[in-house]
Every structure is written in C-alpha cells, then in structure tokens.
Amino acid sequence: MVRAVARKGGIQTQANPPVRLMIIDDSLVARTALKRIVEGDSGMEVIAVVNTAEAGLELLRSVSTDVILLDLEMPGMGGLKALPKIVARAPHARILVVSSFTVDGADQTLEALSQGAAAALPKPDAVSFTNGYRDMLLERIRSVAAGVASRPAAPAPPVIRARPPSLKPVHALGIGASTGGIHALMRFFAGLKGPANVPIFITQHLPGAFMPAFARQLTVASGYEAIIAEDEMPVRPGRIHIAPGHAHMMFRNLAGRTIVRLDTTPQSSGCTPSVDPMFAAMAQEYGGHALGVMLSGMGRDGSQGAAQIVTAGGSIYAQDEASCAVWGMPRAVAEAGLASAVLPPEEIASRVSTSMGSRHGSE
C-alpha cells in the first residue's frame, strides 16, 4: 500500500514551513496512531504513509521529506536492512525508529542507530498514550527536524571562536553523546588511528537495558575492550569504560590508582547518566591532561563539565552542526567558547589520535 497524503488547507509561510514526515510501518494500528499524533500538530504534515520498506524507498525517488518514522520489523526487506538504502536515497532526512524492538530488541535498535537513525522510540499503544507518548514523539520529531539541511536556516548563531588546544600529553579521553550519538561514535572510532594508550570514558544517554548490547557494539567498532563501568572498578588504559544506564560515571584516586565511582545525584541537565559529572571528574583527576569530545545530542548536558576541563587546562572538541543529528550538546560547548575545534567525528578522531600519540613515552 502506498498512499500520498494531500497538504492541509491554509497558507504556510515560507519562513516557517511544516515539518514533512513519511511513515513506514506495516501495522495499520501504528500507522493510524502515528498519523493522528503528527497531524494534530499544526507545525507538522504527513506527506506519505507506506506499509513496506520497498514502497518507502520507491516513493523517496519522487518525494522529499524531513523526517521518516520507520518500523524495523516488516515483511519483505524490513526496516533494518533498508535503513542504509533510505539514508543513501534521502541523505538530508532524519530517521526515527518507531518499533517494538526499542523495548525488547536492543541489538536491532542499536544497529539501526549505528547505521544512521537519529533516535528510537517504542510503538504507540494504549499504555503509551497515558504516559505522555504524544508529547515525547512530537518533541523528538521537532528536535531532529531542526537539523535537516533542506529546511530554511535558523537565524545565524553567534560566531564560534576556537580556543587553542592544550599542549599537554593526553592521559584520559572522555566522550559524551545523546541523540544521534551512536552513529557519531561509530564514525569517530572508524577515524581513530593508532593504539589508544589511555583510558576512554563514554557517557551515552541510553536506557540500562541497552547497555550490554552497546558495549558489544563498541568493542567490535573500536577494536578495544568496552565494558559497563562498575563502582570501584580500576581504570585501565586501552579500555572503554561506559557509564551504566542508572548512574553517572566519576572517578577517585585510591592509593595512587584511579578507580570508577558511580553516583546517582540528580544533575541540572536531568540526565542519568550525565556527561557533566564525568567531565568534571576527569578535570579533577587528570587536570590539563584530560581531553573531552562532545558528540551529537539534545540539550546542554556536558557543557558545565566541559568548562571544568578547560579551566583545568585540558581540551574539548565538539561535533559540527552539519554532521549532527541534533546540534544541541555540541552547540552549547561551541558557543560557550570551550571547543578547540568544531568538526565531523572522523576529523575529531584524527586530532585525538595525534594528541594521544604525543603521550608515548611520557608518564
């Protein structure tokens, strides 16, 4: 089934066009619910509804869309297999996975996020609507649509000035990310060259149930051992330490050794895990030898901790707007004047590789 949906009546100003959406889902119930939610918002418009990935790919030959709501489990090709083809055919669109896999299929969902999906949400049902599903979906659509290249540019942001990077050898690398961050992390590690002879810390906004699959995915993508951090765990060079879904990852020194300290204190960002305490703890433990990277994500989490790294003499790199699914967290860092460079993930990785390489022979 392929059904194009006509534009609603009324005048749309060129300065504020509606967000155009395509829905790809084989469930009539889900398609109906999603369409009803989207059409209930005056700033959004469903331009097409299809029930297979094949039909969606064909329609994308002639239809331009800002956001695609994609189910993963469908007859035929299915959403997961089709996702790279959709990204190639509609490179400026943002893809939101809306699937039951977001509840009970962490591996499939994380694979979709690593291949370019911006975010993932469960399918709507009777329970979802009582728990604010509508508001959550609309907020997510707005956040990812704001970065779509085909939409009119927002007012020019303040001029971003890069600060000189630290010349001190790097003793620890910390990476913060949220919406769109998993794809950015895959790109980052693909661009990281040479051995990482420092500990790597990652805080990615994800539910706890997804963390084991995320660790497995990072191990394969990076070539380094990636583990979920536990309280009192010794920090090791060449290992990726991942903040668990229920706590912030911090550090303390015990008899000359750095160990992980998990903390559940609420943060101003409202995020758990939060990037801010990780960066702040890196500043305290490693001082000017700390290097932070801020990848795609919604909101401002990490900007306060990044400021502490910079104050301690360390450096921060931020992902650029063009390569972000959501330029929120990197933007906060960049516009605060904290970033030494604002670049795509691969180019950040190249800078990081050079910085970490300078540590050889220096302890």
DRENDOSE-855384 format. One record per atom (N, C-alpha, C): residue in one letter; x, y, z; residue number from 1. Coordinates in steps of 0.05 Angstrom, whole numbers. Layout:
residues N
   r        u        v        w     k
   A        X        Y        Z   NUM
...
end
This chain:
residues 363
   r        u        v        w     k
   M       17      -24        0     1
   M        0        0        0     1
   M       17       25        0     1
   V       12       43      -18     2
   V       25       69      -18     2
   V        3       90      -19     2
   R        4      109       -1     3
   R      -17      129       -1     3
   R       -4      156        5     3
   A       -4      174      -15     4
   A        6      201      -10     4
   A      -16      217        3     4
   V       -9      234       21     5
   V      -28      250       36     5
   V      -27      278       27     5
   A      -50      289       20     6
   A      -51      317        9     6
   A      -44      337       31     6
   R      -34      359       23     7
   R      -28      381       42     7
   R      -53      392       54     7
   K      -52      400       79     8
   K      -75      413       91     8
   K      -80      440       79     8
   G     -104      450       82     9
   G     -111      476       72     9
   G      -98      498       89     9
   G      -99      522       79    10
   G      -88      544       94    10
   G      -61      553       82    10
   I      -52      575       90    11
   I      -28      587       79    11
   I       -4      581       97    11
   Q       17      570       86    12
   Q       41      564      101    12
   Q       62      585       93    12
   T       72      599      112    13
   T       92      619      106    13
   T      118      606       99    13
   Q      133      618       81    14
   Q      159      606       73    14
   Q      178      606       96    14
   A      175      624      114    15
   A      194      626      137    15
   A      190      604      157    15
   N      166      592      157    16
   N      161      572      177    16
   N      144      549      165    16
   P      156      533      147    17
   P      142      512      134    17
   P      138      489      153    17
   P      118      472      148    18
   P      114      449      166    18
   P      136      428      163    18
   V      140      413      184    19
   V      158      390      183    19
   V      144      368      167    19
   R      157      359      146    20
   R      145      338      129    20
   R      154      310      138    20
   L      134      293      141    21
   L      140      266      151    21
   L      130      244      133    21
   M      145      223      132    22
   M      136      198      119    22
   M      135      176      140    22
   I      114      160      140    23
   I      111      138      159    23
   I      114      112      144    23
   I      132       95      153    24
   I      136       69      141    24
   I      132       48      162    24
   D      109       34      161    25
   D      102       14      182    25
   D       81       -5      171    25
   D       84      -30      176    26
   D       65      -50      165    26
   D       40      -52      182    26
   S       40      -41      206    27
   S       17      -43      224    27
   S       -3      -21      219    27
   L      -28      -28      212    28
   L      -48       -8      207    28
   L      -54        8      233    28
   V      -54       -5      255    29
   V      -59        8      281    29
   V      -37       29      286    29
   A      -12       22      282    30
   A       10       40      287    30
   A       10       63      268    30
   R        5       57      242    31
   R        4       78      222    31
   R      -17       99      229    31
   T      -41       89      236    32
   T      -63      106      243    32
   T      -57      124      267    32
   A      -46      111      288    33
   A      -39      126      312    33
   A      -18      147      307    33
   L        3      140      293    34
   L       25      159      288    34
   L       15      182      270    34
   K       -1      176      250    35
   K      -11      197      233    35
   K      -29      216      248    35
   R      -46      205      266    36
   R      -63      222      282    36
   R      -48      240      300    36
   I      -26      230      313    37
   I      -10      246      330    37
   I        3      269      314    37
   V       15      262      292    38
   V       30      282      276    38
   V       11      303      265    38
   E      -11      295      255    39
   E      -30      314      243    39
   E      -44      331      263    39
   G      -42      324      289    40
   G      -53      340      310    40
   G      -35      364      317    40
   D      -12      365      305    41
   D        7      387      310    41
   D        7      405      285    41
   S        2      431      289    42
   S        0      449      266    42
   S       26      453      252    42
   G       48      446      264    43
   G       74      450      252    43
   G       85      426      237    43
   M       68      405      234    44
   M       77      381      221    44
   M       57      372      200    44
   E       66      356      181    45
   E       49      347      159    45
   E       59      319      150    45
   V       40      301      149    46
   V       46      274      138    46
   V       43      275      108    46
   I       65      271       94    47
   I       63      272       65    47
   I       59      245       52    47
   A       66      224       67    48
   A       62      197       55    48
   A       61      176       77    48
   V       46      155       72    49
   V       44      132       90    49
   V       47      107       73    49
   V       66       90       81    50
   V       70       65       66    50
   V       73       42       86    50
   N       68       18       76    51
   N       69       -5       94    51
   N       92      -25       89    51
   T      111      -18       72    52
   T      135      -34       68    52
   T      159      -16       63    52
   A      182      -26       70    53
   A      207      -11       65    53
   A      211       -7       35    53
   E      204      -27       19    54
   E      207      -25      -10    54
   E      191       -2      -21    54
   A      166        0      -11    55
   A      148       22      -21    55
   A      159       49      -13    55
   G      170       51       12    56
   G      182       76       21    56
   G      206       84        4    56
   L      223       65       -3    57
   L      246       70      -20    57
   L      238       80      -47    57
   E      217       68      -59    58
   E      208       76      -85    58
   E      196      104      -84    58
   L      181      110      -63    59
   L      169      136      -61    59
   L      190      158      -57    59
   L      212      151      -44    60
   L      233      171      -39    60
   L      247      180      -64    60
   R      242      166      -87    61
   R      252      175     -112    61
   R      239      201     -121    61
   S      215      206     -112    62
   S      200      229     -122    62
   S      189      247     -100    62
   V      192      239      -75    63
   V      181      254      -52    63
   V      203      263      -34    63
   S      203      288      -26    64
   S      222      299       -7    64
   S      210      300       21    64
   T      224      291       41    65
   T      214      291       68    65
   T      235      299       88    65
   D      227      310      111    66
   D      246      318      131    66
   D      251      296      151    66
   V      230      282      159    67
   V      233      261      180    67
   V      218      236      170    67
   I      230      213      175    68
   I      218      187      168    68
   I      214      171      194    68
   L      190      163      199    69
   L      184      145      222    69
   L      185      117      211    69
   L      204      101      220    70
   L      210       75      208    70
   L      207       52      228    70
   D      190       32      220    71
   D      189        7      235    71
   D      212      -10      226    71
   L      222      -27      244    72
   L      244      -45      237    72
   L      234      -72      227    72
   E      213      -82      240    73
   E      204     -109      234    73
   E      180     -108      216    73
   M      184     -113      190    74
   M      163     -113      170    74
   M      168     -135      150    74
   P      147     -144      136    75
   P      150     -164      115    75
   P      169     -153       93    75
   G      182     -172       78    76
   G      200     -164       57    76
   G      227     -156       68    76
   M      238     -134       57    77
   M      264     -124       64    77
   M      266     -117       94    77
   G      245     -105      105    78
   G      246      -97      132    78
   G      261      -71      136    78
   G      255      -57      158    79
   G      267      -31      162    79
   G      297      -31      167    79
   L      307      -51      182    80
   L      336      -52      188    80
   L      353      -55      163    80
   K      345      -74      146    81
   K      361      -78      122    81
   K      358      -55      103    81
   A      335      -42      103    82
   A      330      -20       85    82
   A      343        6       94    82
   L      350        8      120    83
   L      358       34      131    83
   L      382       46      116    83
   P      403       32      110    84
   P      425       44       95    84
   P      416       54       67    84
   K      398       40       54    85
   K      388       49       28    85
   K      371       74       31    85
   I      356       76       53    86
   I      340      100       58    86
   I      358      124       63    86
   V      379      120       79    87
   V      398      141       85    87
   V      411      151       59    87
   A      418      132       41    88
   A      431      140       16    88
   A      411      155       -2    88
   R      386      147       -2    89
   R      367      159      -20    89
   R      356      185       -9    89
   A      355      188       17    90
   A      345      213       29    90
   A      365      223       50    90
   P      389      231       41    91
   P      411      238       59    91
   P      405      261       78    91
   H      386      278       70    92
   H      380      302       87    92
   H      358      296      107    92
   A      344      274      104    93
   A      322      267      123    93
   A      333      255      148    93
   R      318      259      170    94
   R      325      246      195    94
   R      306      222      200    94
   I      318      200      209    95
   I      302      176      212    95
   I      298      170      242    95
   L      272      167      250    96
   L      265      160      277    96
   L      255      131      275    96
   V      268      113      289    97
   V      259       85      290    97
   V      235       84      310    97
   V      212       75      301    98
   V      189       71      319    98
   V      182       42      317    98
   S      190       27      337    99
   S      189       -2      334    99
   S      187      -16      362    99
   S      174      -39      362   100
   S      173      -55      387   100
   S      201      -64      395   100
   F      220      -64      376   101
   F      248      -71      383   101
   F      260      -52      403   101
   T      250      -28      405   102
   T      262       -9      424   102
   T      256      -18      453   102
   V      237      -36      456   103
   V      230      -47      482   103
   V      245      -73      488   103
   D      245      -91      468   104
   D      255     -118      473   104
   D      275     -127      451   104
   G      287     -108      437   105
   G      307     -116      416   105
   G      330      -96      415   105
   A      346      -96      437   106
   A      367      -75      439   106
   A      387      -78      416   106
   D      395     -102      408   107
   D      415     -105      387   107
   D      405      -93      361   107
   Q      380      -99      354   108
   Q      370      -88      328   108
   Q      367      -58      329   108
   T      358      -48      352   109
   T      355      -19      354   109
   T      382       -5      353   109
   L      402      -15      367   110
   L      428       -3      367   110
   L      441       -5      340   110
   E      436      -27      325   111
   E      446      -29      298   111
   E      434       -8      280   111
   A      408       -2      284   112
   A      395       19      268   112
   A      407       46      275   112
   L      412       51      300   113
   L      424       77      309   113
   L      452       80      298   113
   S      467       58      297   114
   S      495       59      287   114
   S      496       64      257   114
   Q      474       56      243   115
   Q      473       59      214   115
   Q      462       85      205   115
   G      454      102      224   116
   G      446      129      216   116
   G      419      138      226   116
   A      403      121      240   117
   A      378      130      252   117
   A      385      150      273   117
   A      369      171      275   118
   A      374      192      295   118
   A      366      185      323   118
   A      344      170      325   119
   A      334      163      352   119
   A      315      140      349   119
   A      306      129      372   120
   A      288      106      372   120
   A      267      109      394   120
   L      242      102      387   121
   L      220      103      406   121
   L      204       78      403   121
   P      190       70      424   122
   P      172       47      421   122
   P      147       54      405   122
   K      134       33      395   123
   K      109       38      380   123
   K       87       47      400   123
   P       69       64      390   124
   P       48       74      408   124
   P       28       52      413   124
   D       18       51      438   125
   D       -4       33      445   125
   D      -21       47      466   125
   A      -41       34      477   126
   A      -59       46      496   126
   A      -44       56      521   126
   V      -25       41      530   127
   V       -9       49      554   127
   V        8       73      548   127
   S       20       74      523   128
   S       38       96      516   128
   S       24      123      518   128
   F       -1      124      508   129
   F      -15      149      508   129
   F      -20      160      536   129
   T      -24      142      555   130
   T      -29      152      583   130
   T       -3      161      595   130
   N       20      155      583   131
   N       46      163      595   131
   N       60      185      579   131
   G       44      201      565   132
   G       56      223      551   132
   G       70      217      525   132
   Y       62      195      512   133
   Y       76      186      488   133
   Y       74      208      466   133
   R       51      220      463   134
   R       47      241      443   134
   R       67      263      445   134
   D       70      274      469   135
   D       89      296      474   135
   D      118      287      469   135
   M      124      263      477   136
   M      151      253      473   136
   M      158      250      443   136
   L      139      239      428   137
   L      143      236      399   137
   L      146      263      385   137
   L      128      281      391   138
   L      129      307      378   138
   L      155      322      385   138
   E      163      321      410   139
   E      188      334      418   139
   E      212      322      403   139
   R      212      296      400   140
   R      235      283      386   140
   R      235      291      357   140
   I      211      292      344   141
   I      209      299      316   141
   I      220      328      313   141
   R      211      346      330   142
   R      220      374      327   142
   R      250      376      330   142
   S      261      362      349   143
   S      290      365      355   143
   S      307      355      331   143
   V      299      333      319   144
   V      315      323      297   144
   V      310      338      271   144
   A      285      348      268   145
   A      278      363      244   145
   A      293      390      243   145
   A      300      400      266   146
   A      314      426      267   146
   A      341      425      253   146
   G      352      402      251   147
   G      378      399      238   147
   G      377      391      209   147
   V      353      388      197   148
   V      351      379      170   148
   V      361      400      151   148
   A      380      393      134   149
   A      394      413      117   149
   A      375      426       97   149
   S      354      412       89   150
   S      336      423       68   150
   S      317      444       79   150
   R      315      447      105   151
   R      297      466      117   151
   R      311      493      118   151
   P      295      515      119   152
   P      307      542      120   152
   P      326      545      143   152
   A      346      560      139   153
   A      366      563      161   153
   A      354      580      183   153
   A      361      573      207   154
   A      353      589      231   154
   A      370      615      231   154
   P      362      634      248   155
   P      378      658      250   155
   P      408      651      255   155
   A      425      666      244   156
   A      454      660      246   156
   A      462      659      275   156
   P      475      637      283   157
   P      485      634      311   157
   P      509      653      316   157
   P      516      657      341   158
   P      539      673      347   158
   P      564      662      333   158
   V      583      678      327   159
   V      608      669      315   159
   V      622      652      335   159
   I      630      628      326   160
   I      644      609      344   160
   I      674      611      340   160
   R      687      617      362   161
   R      716      620      361   161
   R      729      597      376   161
   A      747      584      362   162
   A      761      561      374   162
   A      783      571      393   162
   R      786      557      415   163
   R      807      564      434   163
   R      831      546      428   163
   P      855      555      434   164
   P      879      538      429   164
   P      877      512      445   164
   P      884      489      432   165
   P      884      464      447   165
   P      906      463      467   165
   S      903      446      487   166
   S      924      441      506   166
   S      948      428      493   166
   L      972      435      501   167
   L      996      422      490   167
   L     1006      399      508   167
   K      991      395      530   168
   K      999      374      548   168
   K      991      346      537   168
   P     1007      326      543   169
   P     1000      299      533   169
   P      974      290      546   169
   V      958      275      530   170
   V      932      265      539   170
   V      935      241      556   170
   H      922      241      580   171
   H      923      218      598   171
   H      895      205      600   171
   A      874      218      590   172
   A      847      206      590   172
   A      830      220      569   172
   L      813      203      556   173
   L      795      213      536   173
   L      766      208      545   173
   G      750      229      545   174
   G      721      226      553   174
   G      704      235      530   174
   I      682      219      524   175
   I      664      225      502   175
   I      636      226      513   175
   G      621      248      507   176
   G      593      250      515   176
   G      576      251      490   176
   A      552      238      491   177
   A      534      238      468   177
   A      506      231      477   177
   S      487      239      460   178
   S      459      232      464   178
   S      446      225      438   178
   T      424      239      430   179
   T      410      233      406   179
   T      429      235      382   179
   G      430      214      366   180
   G      448      214      343   180
   G      477      207      350   180
   G      482      202      375   181
   G      509      198      385   181
   G      521      171      377   181
   I      504      150      375   182
   I      515      124      369   182
   I      527      123      341   182
   H      512      135      322   183
   H      523      136      295   183
   H      549      153      295   183
   A      549      175      310   184
   A      573      192      311   184
   A      596      176      324   184
   L      591      160      344   185
   L      612      144      357   185
   L      624      124      337   185
   M      607      112      321   186
   M      617       93      301   186
   M      636      107      281   186
   R      628      131      273   187
   R      645      147      255   187
   R      671      155      269   187
   F      668      163      294   188
   F      692      171      309   188
   F      713      149      311   188
   F      704      125      319   189
   F      723      103      323   189
   F      733       93      296   189
   A      718       96      275   190
   A      728       89      248   190
   A      751      107      240   190
   G      751      131      250   191
   G      772      150      244   191
   G      795      151      263   191
   L      793      136      285   192
   L      814      137      306   192
   L      837      118      297   192
   K      861      129      295   193
   K      884      114      285   193
   K      904      109      307   193
   G      917       87      305   194
   G      938       81      324   194
   G      926       71      351   194
   P      943       60      368   195
   P      934       49      393   195
   P      925       71      413   195
   A      904       66      427   196
   A      895       85      448   196
   A      908       76      474   196
   N      930       89      482   197
   N      944       81      506   197
   N      935       97      530   197
   V      909      106      529   198
   V      897      120      552   198
   V      870      108      557   198
   P      859      111      581   199
   P      832      102      586   199
   P      812      119      570   199
   I      791      107      560   200
   I      770      121      546   200
   I      744      118      562   200
   F      731      141      567   201
   F      706      141      582   201
   F      683      151      563   201
   I      660      137      564   202
   I      638      145      547   202
   I      613      147      564   202
   T      599      169      562   203
   T      572      172      573   203
   T      554      177      549   203
   Q      537      158      543   204
   Q      517      159      522   204
   Q      490      156      535   204
   H      472      175      529   205
   H      445      173      540   205
   H      430      149      529   205
   L      427      128      545   206
   L      414      103      536   206
   L      401       90      561   206
   P      379       76      557   207
   P      368       61      580   207
   P      387       38      588   207
   G      386       31      613   208
   G      404       10      623   208
   G      401      -16      608   208
   A      377      -23      598   209
   A      374      -49      584   209
   A      389      -50      558   209
   F      397      -27      547   210
   F      411      -27      522   210
   F      441      -28      526   210
   M      451      -24      550   211
   M      480      -21      554   211
   M      496      -45      547   211
   P      488      -70      553   212
   P      504      -93      545   212
   P      508      -95      515   212
   A      486      -90      500   213
   A      488      -91      471   213
   A      506      -68      461   213
   F      504      -45      474   214
   F      520      -22      466   214
   F      550      -28      471   214
   A      556      -41      493   215
   A      584      -48      499   215
   A      595      -68      478   215
   R      578      -87      470   216
   R      587     -106      450   216
   R      592      -92      423   216
   Q      574      -74      416   217
   Q      576      -59      391   217
   Q      601      -42      391   217
   L      607      -29      413   218
   L      631      -12      414   218
   L      657      -29      413   218
   T      657      -52      425   219
   T      680      -69      424   219
   T      687      -76      395   219
   V      666      -83      380   220
   V      670      -91      352   220
   V      679      -66      335   220
   A      665      -44      340   221
   A      671      -20      323   221
   A      698       -8      329   221
   S      707       -9      354   222
   S      731        6      362   222
   S      756      -12      362   222
   G      752      -38      366   223
   G      775      -56      369   223
   G      786      -56      397   223
   Y      774      -41      416   224
   Y      782      -40      444   224
   Y      761      -55      461   224
   E      769      -64      483   225
   E      750      -76      502   225
   E      732      -54      513   225
   A      706      -58      510   226
   A      687      -38      521   226
   A      670      -52      542   226
   I      670      -41      566   227
   I      656      -53      588   227
   I      638      -32      602   227
   I      617      -41      615   228
   I      600      -24      631   228
   I      613      -19      657   228
   A      617        6      665   229
   A      631       13      689   229
   A      616        4      714   229
   E      631       -5      733   230
   E      621      -13      759   230
   E      635        2      781   230
   D      622        6      803   231
   D      633       21      825   231
   D      659        7      835   231
   E      680       23      840   232
   E      706       13      850   232
   E      722       -2      828   232
   M      713       -1      803   233
   M      727      -15      782   233
   M      753        1      776   233
   P      776      -13      774   234
   P      801        1      766   234
   P      799       11      737   234
   V      809       35      733   235
   V      811       47      706   235
   V      835       37      692   235
   R      832       28      667   236
   R      855       16      653   236
   R      859       30      626   236
   P      884       35      618   237
   P      889       46      592   237
   P      881       26      570   237
   G      872       36      547   238
   G      865       19      525   238
   G      838        6      529   238
   R      823       13      549   239
   R      796        2      554   239
   R      776       24      552   239
   I      752       18      541   240
   I      730       36      540   240
   I      712       31      564   240
   H      708       51      581   241
   H      692       49      605   241
   H      665       64      599   241
   I      643       50      601   242
   I      617       61      593   242
   I      600       66      618   242
   A      590       91      620   243
   A      572       97      643   243
   A      547       79      642   243
   P      539       66      664   244
   P      515       50      663   244
   P      490       67      660   244
   G      468       54      655   245
   G      444       69      650   245
   G      432       82      675   245
   H      440       73      698   246
   H      427       82      723   246
   H      444      102      739   246
   A      468      108      730   247
   A      486      124      747   247
   A      506      140      730   247
   H      517      162      742   248
   H      537      177      729   248
   H      564      164      735   248
   M      582      166      716   249
   M      609      155      719   249
   M      629      177      728   249
   M      641      173      751   250
   M      660      191      762   250
   M      685      175      770   250
   F      705      188      782   251
   F      730      175      789   251
   F      741      185      815   251
   R      758      169      828   252
   R      773      178      851   252
   R      799      163      852   252
   N      818      174      866   253
   N      844      163      868   253
   N      846      146      894   253
   L      854      121      891   254
   L      857      103      914   254
   L      885       92      914   254
   A      901      101      933   255
   A      929       92      935   255
   A      944       94      909   255
   G      940      117      895   256
   G      955      121      871   256
   G      942      109      846   256
   R      919       96      849   257
   R      905       84      826   257
   R      879       98      822   257
   T      871      102      797   258
   T      845      115      791   258
   T      824       92      789   258
   I      803       96      804   259
   I      781       76      803   259
   I      755       91      796   259
   V      735       76      787   260
   V      709       87      780   260
   V      693       91      805   260
   R      679      113      806   261
   R      659      118      827   261
   R      632      124      814   261
   L      612      108      819   262
   L      586      113      808   262
   L      570      130      827   262
   D      554      148      816   263
   D      539      168      832   263
   D      512      172      820   263
   T      492      175      836   264
   T      464      179      827   264
   T      453      206      834   264
   T      470      224      842   265
   T      460      251      849   265
   T      447      264      825   265
   P      422      275      828   266
   P      409      288      805   266
   P      426      311      795   266
   Q      427      314      768   267
   Q      442      335      756   267
   Q      423      356      744   267
   S      434      380      740   268
   S      417      402      729   268
   S      406      395      701   268
   S      420      379      686   269
   S      411      371      660   269
   S      387      353      661   269
   G      382      339      684   270
   G      361      320      686   270
   G      368      293      674   270
   C      393      289      665   271
   C      401      265      651   271
   C      414      245      670   271
   T      408      220      667   272
   T      422      198      680   272
   T      426      176      660   272
   P      451      169      653   273
   P      476      182      663   273
   P      479      210      650   273
   S      495      226      663   274
   S      500      253      654   274
   S      530      256      646   274
   V      534      272      626   275
   V      562      277      617   275
   V      576      297      636   275
   D      561      315      648   276
   D      573      335      665   276
   D      591      324      688   276
   P      581      305      704   277
   P      598      295      725   277
   P      622      279      715   277
   M      619      266      692   278
   M      642      252      681   278
   M      664      271      673   278
   F      657      292      659   279
   F      677      312      651   279
   F      689      326      676   279
   A      671      332      695   280
   A      681      346      719   280
   A      701      328      734   280
   A      695      302      736   281
   A      713      284      750   281
   A      739      280      734   281
   M      738      281      708   282
   M      762      280      692   282
   M      780      304      697   282
   A      767      327      699   283
   A      782      352      704   283
   A      797      350      731   283
   Q      783      339      751   284
   Q      795      337      778   284
   Q      817      316      778   284
   E      812      293      765   285
   E      831      271      767   285
   E      855      274      748   285
   Y      850      285      724   286
   Y      871      286      704   286
   Y      880      315      697   286
   G      866      335      707   287
   G      874      363      702   287
   G      878      370      673   287
   G      900      382      666   288
   G      905      391      639   288
   G      911      368      620   288
   H      912      344      630   289
   H      917      320      613   289
   H      890      307      604   289
   A      868      320      610   290
   A      841      309      603   290
   A      833      320      575   290
   L      822      303      559   291
   L      812      311      533   291
   L      783      302      530   291
   G      765      320      525   292
   G      736      314      523   292
   G      726      318      494   292
   V      708      301      486   293
   V      695      303      460   293
   V      665      303      464   293
   M      651      323      451   294
   M      622      325      453   294
   M      610      319      426   294
   L      595      297      425   295
   L      582      289      400   295
   L      552      296      401   295
   S      538      289      379   296
   S      510      296      375   296
   S      493      290      399   296
   G      474      308      405   297
   G      456      305      428   297
   G      439      328      433   297
   M      416      323      445   298
   M      396      344      452   298
   M      403      357      478   298
   G      398      383      481   299
   G      401      396      506   299
   G      429      408      510   299
   R      437      411      536   300
   R      462      423      543   300
   R      479      406      561   300
   D      472      381      565   301
   D      487      364      583   301
   D      516      363      574   301
   G      534      366      593   302
   G      563      365      587   302
   G      576      392      585   302
   S      561      413      582   303
   S      574      440      579   303
   S      587      449      605   303
   Q      574      443      627   304
   Q      586      452      653   304
   Q      612      436      658   304
   G      611      410      654   305
   G      635      394      658   305
   G      657      401      638   305
   A      650      407      614   306
   A      669      416      594   306
   A      684      441      603   306
   A      669      459      615   307
   A      682      484      625   307
   A      702      477      646   307
   Q      697      457      663   308
   Q      716      449      683   308
   Q      741      437      671   308
   I      739      421      650   309
   I      762      410      636   309
   I      779      433      625   309
   V      766      452      612   310
   V      781      475      601   310
   V      795      491      623   310
   T      781      496      645   311
   T      793      511      667   311
   T      817      497      679   311
   A      816      470      678   312
   A      838      454      689   312
   A      861      453      669   312
   G      858      463      645   313
   G      879      464      625   313
   G      877      443      604   313
   G      855      427      604   314
   G      851      407      583   314
   G      837      419      558   314
   S      830      401      540   315
   S      817      410      515   315
   S      791      396      510   315
   I      774      409      494   316
   I      748      399      486   316
   I      745      401      456   316
   Y      735      380      443   317
   Y      727      381      415   317
   Y      697      377      413   317
   A      685      390      394   318
   A      656      387      390   318
   A      649      380      362   318
   Q      628      363      359   319
   Q      619      356      332   319
   Q      605      379      319   319
   D      609      382      292   320
   D      598      405      278   320
   D      568      401      272   320
   E      555      422      266   321
   E      526      422      261   321
   E      518      404      238   321
   A      533      406      216   322
   A      526      392      191   322
   A      525      362      195   322
   S      542      351      212   323
   S      544      322      215   323
   S      527      312      238   323
   C      515      330      254   324
   C      499      322      277   324
   C      471      315      270   324
   A      460      295      283   325
   A      431      291      282   325
   A      416      313      297   325
   V      428      320      320   326
   V      417      342      337   326
   V      441      358      347   326
   W      443      383      339   327
   W      465      400      347   327
   W      457      416      372   327
   G      455      401      394   328
   G      447      414      419   328
   G      471      414      439   328
   M      479      391      448   329
   M      501      389      466   329
   M      528      400      455   329
   P      535      393      430   330
   P      559      405      418   330
   P      557      435      415   330
   R      533      444      408   331
   R      529      473      404   331
   R      534      488      430   331
   A      523      477      452   332
   A      526      491      478   332
   A      556      494      484   332
   V      571      474      479   333
   V      600      475      484   333
   V      614      495      465   333
   A      607      493      440   334
   A      620      510      420   334
   A      613      540      424   334
   E      588      546      429   335
   E      580      574      432   335
   E      590      586      458   335
   A      597      569      477   336
   A      608      579      502   336
   A      638      584      499   336
   G      649      579      476   337
   G      677      584      471   337
   G      696      564      483   337
   L      685      539      489   338
   L      701      519      502   338
   L      716      500      483   338
   A      707      499      458   339
   A      718      479      439   339
   A      743      489      426   339
   S      762      471      423   340
   S      787      477      409   340
   S      783      472      379   340
   A      762      457      372   341
   A      755      452      344   341
   A      726      442      343   341
   V      712      449      321   342
   V      685      440      316   342
   V      685      426      289   342
   L      684      400      289   343
   L      689      384      265   343
   L      671      359      264   343
   P      670      346      241   344
   P      656      320      239   344
   P      671      299      256   344
   P      658      277      263   345
   P      671      257      281   345
   P      697      246      271   345
   E      699      241      245   346
   E      724      230      235   346
   E      747      249      238   346
   E      742      275      234   347
   E      763      295      236   347
   E      771      299      265   347
   I      751      298      283   348
   I      757      299      312   348
   I      775      276      319   348
   A      769      252      309   349
   A      785      228      315   349
   A      814      231      306   349
   S      818      244      283   350
   S      845      249      273   350
   S      860      267      292   350
   R      847      288      303   351
   R      860      305      322   351
   R      866      291      348   351
   V      847      274      356   352
   V      850      259      381   352
   V      874      239      378   352
   S      875      226      355   353
   S      897      207      350   353
   S      924      220      353   353
   T      926      244      342   354
   T      951      259      344   354
   T      957      267      373   354
   S      936      275      387   355
   S      940      283      416   355
   S      948      259      433   355
   M      935      236      429   356
   M      942      213      445   356
   M      969      202      437   356
   G      977      205      412   357
   G     1003      196      404   357
   G     1026      211      417   357
   S     1020      236      426   358
   S     1040      252      439   358
   S     1047      241      467   358
   R     1030      222      477   359
   R     1035      212      504   359
   R     1056      189      504   359
   H     1062      178      481   360
   H     1082      156      480   360
   H     1107      165      495   360
   G     1115      149      513   361
   G     1140      154      528   361
   G     1138      175      549   361
   S     1114      186      554   362
   S     1111      207      574   362
   S     1091      199      595   362
   E     1099      195      619   363
   E     1080      187      640   363
   E     1083      207      663   363
end
